[in-house]
């Protein structure tokens, strides 16, 4: 499907690592593995803000028979902490996936990352077409032991007069969801861990339902129970629901949310994309479906409309992908690409008669797409 505007607005070469939180900490060269998966919101001045994940990696991770990683650690009397490099024997590591390596010989699946991620606010014009300012002074870096391997994949919601941002914090302690808040969409305060280990892709609905905050979540695991023969559903990761009186304490909703259909492998694995926003028809939810292929799979963006009073009721799901990876727009940076067939949508904001949709393209760059509001038109419930 062709859209009125569909372009990359930020690529790795746009990032100045001399202004990175890691600058001056390491004696080895780093580079931007990706500037991608941007949360999106509208600022009080009318401009848009992307909160971009910067995956900063070692230029030469394999040296002297070891593969190396970057790690943040706390130090006494300095809240900023410091960044260090760890070495793992290469014969213990499976480096098939360029984003991570698996450590062999452990009782449980154990991995390490080839990069450390931090978050960078990038201000765009109201329609998202032009970059206005990169706010290096507002960058968010690891600050706690449970973030020692980085912060990933921000999602931003505005509920009332408060901006809420969920992020994935990565460490050996846990792979958890953390919450930040803001009164202006640009200056952020850490709140707390709000979802525990391997419960991520948390998307807070942009309004209350029955005086409660609601969110989509995506718990992971290595075991799923089978649906009965002939079921319309496929066992595997799904998009669940939770509600909270205060954004800190979340209760899982008893009914399922969005689940993978048994009739297609294109959405065999799925997870949340953009925070649900309210339309005349109900809650508009953009999410990703992953079709198995090679190591990573094919990531596409799909959409559903959820009931405004009970989001577990799915009023409509469009089975044709809304967005797929677009080789035409990544051609100028093809020399930097290490993944193909990946679009990961993470933000949405209305602008006139279009939705400005923000995505990570190829785990490498930030893509902005204008999608007419009419694309999501369905008959409102009676």
Buried (B, 14 or more C-beta within 10 A) or exposed (E): EEBEBBBBBBBBEBBEBEEBBBBEBBEEEBBBBBBBBBBBBBBEEEBBBBBBBBBBBBEEBBEEEBBBBBBBEBEEEEEEBBBEBEBBEBEBBEEEBBBBBBBEEEEEEEBBBBBBBBBBBBBBBBBBBEBBEBBBEBBBBBBBBBBBBBBBBBBBBBBEEEBBBBBBBBBEBBBBBBBBBBEEBBEBEBBEBBBEEBBBBBBBBBBEBEEEBBBBBBBBEEEEEEEEEEEEBBBBBBBBBBBBEEBEEBEEBEEEBBBBBBEEBBBBBBBBBBBBBBBEBBBBBBBBBBBEEEEBBBBBBBBBBBBBEEBBBBBBBEEEBBBBBBEEBBEEBEEBBEBBBBBBBBBBBEBEEBBBBBBBBBBBBBBBBBBEBEEBEBEEEE
